[in-house]
């Protein structure tokens, strides 16, 4: 375990380069719950705001967006948002920001066999045609309601599963179980850095 | 010559059997000399191989613990353990076969007429239970982990890997579509595998299918249902012992059914003898497995079907004793196996009878999808018509290449007790005739009364003959008689496959491991794990532990994890309006920094949920719901928001916030050093709320008191859960703080007469009956349930929720009956032993006139009647003075 941007995060589960290699070949599972997340709602939310290159904005529903980013850039993103929102007045359509970082456990399933593993847990169509990079959907995964975000690593398909925090361990176990056949590996922070290259 | 590594050894009834690669279990057993494969369901008659295509019930066995496996389409694996079923002590000698000599006593439907007498049933039940059913289910432990689900998506799904299916698959794939090809046989090819028609084309078709990149082939997998939205249920059996049996949910843009046609048996007395086989079954044995199933054969059938079969059999080296027309067959003769065929003018000795039976389009899936099956006299078959959009059919399933000459209507002359229509449950043509005479003369009632078409074969072997018998006996045509409704699953599916892997979701609160370390005894509340109580290391009983926790809260201070409460964040200018509309109480006038109790009622004034509403800012509310009703409340609010154009945005923060309730006379002293918030009653009175730091975490504090003591409900970010819990426990150490569980909480609130919606109330309870008539604010603008509540407010309730007290030894169970004058008058909803009162206390529904101080009622407690006294006020601090201290 290491301290990472204010969170206790698993650095490795043994051998970072092997974790990365197995992910490139087959599939890996990482806990990214430390990522910052906030919800944007309100009649003022007509378009996805541009919050900078390191911040992803996902459309969840009508005038409802989910923002994900690393904790380091979260404050900058919020500041940018305030700038966009401008001064609140009674006449301007309002925008409401709710921090949902603690609401979600965020697991990443990455690798060429990630679809194979997830297809045992969800009826969501994860094919390239139906679920391209940077698309998002909501579906049941292992009997739990999840927000599914596709956010590829360089050259590797990767799906992020956001479920209620209290389901985290249960979902982790379900994904490992479903990935047994594909020799799934847990991924620490070190291996994730290797995969980003 | 095969070398040893080409041999596979499996175990049949404990003895080794050698098989060749490519063998099915049935072909391997047949080669080893096994002729009897099962015993029939009712009469325990010997049954041997018939179809070899997985369509009949004659080869069902137990394979590796799973019952009713169709061994004729199950490929052998080394070490497979196969056992027979439905025969005792052995397939060769089954003592229950004596039953067939008493068939006169058990005509079809006999159990409807005899088992209605309770005396008969009680005598017969143990025996019936022992012999009923087919096969023995495996123990749950033996099959755990052997099943999983998988979801697939495809532009086109082709069901059936015969020539028509292969061609359709290739053409679709070549047009650039994603194709999934499903075939239930071990190898692709359909009837091309064992007949000589255009044999040369098969390898090319199969090779082509296997090279196309956008083609997924699921062979050896059977499709059991075609559901709405082109959802196909497919079972992929396990291939090796470590593999899981997989249920594939395939969602397809279009479905092409190419399931072909299958052969069904002819009707003549003793048509079920071992050695009487379908011609396709015989040809499969010869061409797929190199087994010649006999020496001298009689072929029953009609031109033009018979000739190619006879030629094929001759070529294989079989001697053909005779070729006879179905109409001239009088009966088959044989004790253990068939030895002769008697026709109107001769007897032919033989050891194999080959039936060239009717060809029936395998249209079950199309029928499920909504197609109509229409009798076509020219083809002698029910042909699927009116196919729904996105479903099509190709090949023999459409009736292609069938002709009436080859597929005579069933031969039925005369009805016989031993001419079996239904092989699954031993229903003969005589049985059907009798049932029709009894008045079951519609094909659907005939099916239900006789169970024909309801066995493992699901009508594949028996439907057409049954329709034939019904038509003939009722003097209707085949078209008028019609077919029975086809429903999934067909063929049958293991329950394990339907259940899938055990991905049972568990919800753990942020402080789960703190509780575990403190010795929590767990309680499963839905998916949540909650602490029922904390076990003591000294080995105290549950009652003692709960009492200690109770005393800590009443006398010192206690801490409970309430993270499972539903927590909703509501933002917007119109939140107050929404809450006024959804809750029976008033919230638009709630001042920031205040908390109020709320009850949600439906349009009929029935209580649905309760919780607290806190106003954090003008346009920001924080609402809690009961643990189980969160999803409902969220949906309910969103439902009533639709179309209002109100500025309300709801975020579900349940997962994001941990919550504890710190309660007891010392609660303030414990919390004081952990927070920057002024906790004095002047600054933070009862029913107030504040946002402040607690042990370094940003928290919402509410001064409320479910358990009846000075206390704070504190909500804070989930990831700080363990740290805050530890900090509070540490700060409480000098006050001898104790964590308390659900049991102590329920006891504490019961003393305060705080009800739990859904436990003390039910689906008919309104607030007036529950003693909460102060909740609905009938003077506010229209809200859900207003008119019903206004009416209820003027009517005296018939029953009321009342407190009662009684001797500890008489502590009733929740749900115990309340009696008045020997008559049932109500029920107990909650009862606990109260250490404070030294007696058993509880809440119960009683008639309104009885709900007064001092009234006496009787409670039925474990078979006897005990006395209880009704009280009007709460047992503990009825005026709530302690909450305001």
Interface residues (C-beta under 8 A of the other chain):
Chain A: X7 X39 X41 X42 X43 X64 X94 X96 X98 X99 X100 X101 X102 X103 X104 X119 X120 X121 X122 X123 X124 X125 X127 X130 X142 X143 X144 X164 X165 X166 X167 X168 X169 X170 X171 X174 X177 X178
Chain B: X148 X149 X150 X151 X152 X153 X178 X249 X251 X501 X503 X504 X505 X506 X507 X508 X509 X510 X528 X563 X569 X571 X572 X573 X619 X647 X649 X651 X652 X653 X654 X655 X656 X657 X717 X718 X719
